[in-house]
Amino acid sequence: MTGIIYRPIVTEKVSNLQEKGIYAFEVHLKANKIEIARAVEKKFNVTVTNVRTINIKGKSKTQMTKRGRFEGKTSHIKKAIVTLKEGDKIDLFANV
């Protein structure tokens, strides 16, 4: 499965966890923990010790316009929280 890792998740909470070697990524919905660990190890050349995943369902949204009510839905996403071996680091902004 190509393109498993979509983007890193950069929030204040995740930034504090990065000091402990814990990083968060948005990943493909059908990717499992083994595929996620292999993709992170291959892309960033680090050793992954633990992977936790979270499925987030999309919300339904409504908006009132001049033409009436517009209904839609945000997309589902999957987050992966990856723990690295002690001493390993990922520089997320080096490859910009």
Secondary structure, DSSP 8 states (H G I E B T S, - for coil): ----EEEE---HHHHHHGGGTEEEEEE-TT--HHHHHHHHHHHH---EEEEEEEEE---EEEEEETTEEEEEE---EEEEEEEE-TT----TTTT-
